[in-house]
Every structure is written in C-alpha cells, then in structure tokens.
Amino acid sequence: MTVVVVRNQVLSLYSRLLRLSRNWNAINPVETIVERQYIRDETQELFRKNAKIKDQAVIRECIKEAEARLTMAEHYKNPYPRPVNLPKRSFSKKEGKRVGKAIQKFNEQSRPIYIRSTDDAVGKST
C-alpha cells in the first residue's frame, strides 16, 4: 500500500469513529453522553498516540484493531473493549525460563486484535 492510500484509510477511519461518537445511542439512555465522550476521547487518544508510527505493518495492525473495535461496538452496542479470557494451560506450575517464554508467547498469540492498544508496545513501535 502506498502512503497516500494508508493515509486516506486512516483519515476515513478516524472520521467514521468521530461520527459514531456523535450519533451513539446507548442501551441505557442515561449512559449515552458518557459513552459518546468515551468513544471520542479514546479515538483521539489512540490516533494521537500512534501518529508518529512509520512502519506500514504496524499501521495496518492499528487499522485492523480500530475496525474490529468499531464493528464490535456497533454489533454489541457497547463501546468498551470486551474483556480477554486467557485459554486453559496459559499458566504453568513448572518453573523455568523455557516454559515461561512458551507460555508468554501462547498468551500473546491468544490476545485478540481489538485489545492490542492497551499494550504499551504499539505506542513504542516507530
């Protein structure tokens, strides 16, 4: 993908998220304003945090995450990220460096795309 295509994709996604924040209606009408504010603030924070990323692969991952969160918010009528349930065998009673790295890798692979922005690693990848 060229830089122009990626830039247009990011700007389009940003405007879709801001439009969603303006038109959002919560299941509980009392929470509508709070949820609208959350969507707007989260969108602005994450886009500013990732504004300096130059690596195309990292940008594509961020776009995937934003699209997944947008789709899930619209589908479930809940703007907040869904909790992550780690699979069985993700913790081991055995001690050791090798077992620890394998479990850490397993947990990382089990982490869904829509929750990756909570990791500090995305913001540091430039």
N, C-alpha and C positions, 0 to 999 in steps of 0.2 A: 504494500500500500504506500502511496505517496504521502508526503507530509500534508498536502492540501486536502486529500481525501480524509485522512485521520483527523485533521483539524475540524473539518466540516462535520464529521461524525461526532466529535466531542462537543462541539457547539450545539448541534442538534439535540444531543442527549441532555445537555445542560438546560436548554430551553424547555424540553419535554418535562424534566423534573421540576423546574420552577413553575410551569403551567399546572402540573399536578398539585403542587403546593397551594396554588391559588384556588383550584377547583375541588380540593379534597373535602369530602364529607365523611366524617367518622361514623361508625356504627352507633356510638353513643354521642348524640348531638352536643353534649356538654364538652366533650373532648375535641371537637372539631378544630378549634383555634389552637389548642396545644399541639395537635398532630400536624396542622399546617405549618406552624412555627418550627416543629422538629424537622419536617421534610426540607423546608427552606434552609435552615441552619446547617443540617447535615450535608446537603448538596453543596452549599457554599464552602463549608469547611473542607470537605474532601476534594473538591475541584481546586481550591487554593493550595491545599497540601500537596497535590500531585501535579501542579502546574509546571514544575521545573523538570519533570521526567522527560528524558530524550529517547530512551530505549523503546523501539517500536513494539517489542514483545511485551514489555511491562505495560505500555499504554493499552495494548489490546486486552490484557488481563483486567485492567481497570475498567475498560469499556464493558467487558463481559460481566464484571461484578455489578456495575451500575445498572445494566439492562436486566440482570437477574433480580436485583432488589426492586426495580421498578415493576417488573412483571409480578413478583410476589406481593408487593404492596397492593397492586390493582386486583389481583386474584383473591387474596385473603382479606382484603380491606383492613390491613394492618401495616402501618409504615415502618414499624420497628423490625430490626433483623430477628429472624427466628433463632431460638437457642440451638446450640450444637450438642448433639448427643454422641459421645465417642463410642465406637463399637467395642464389643467384648474383646478381650485379650489386648486392650490398649494399655494396660498396666501389668507389670510383671513383678512377682515376688523375688525373682532371681536378681542378684546384684551383678554388675559388670558393665564395662564400657560398651561392649558389642551389643548386648541385649538392650541397653539404654538407647543406643543410636538407632537400632532397628525399630524399637517402639516409637521413638520420636519421629522417624520417617513415616511409619504407619499412621500416626496421628496427624501428621501434616498432609498426607495424601487423603485422609478421611475428612479433612476440613473443607466444607463447601465453599464455592466461589463467592457467594453473597456475603460472607463474613470476613473475607480477607482484609478489608480496610481497617479492621480493628487491630491488625498486626502492625507493628512499627516497621517491619521490613519493607512494606510497599512505599512508605514515605521516604525511606532512605535510599531506594534504588534510583539512581540518576545516571 
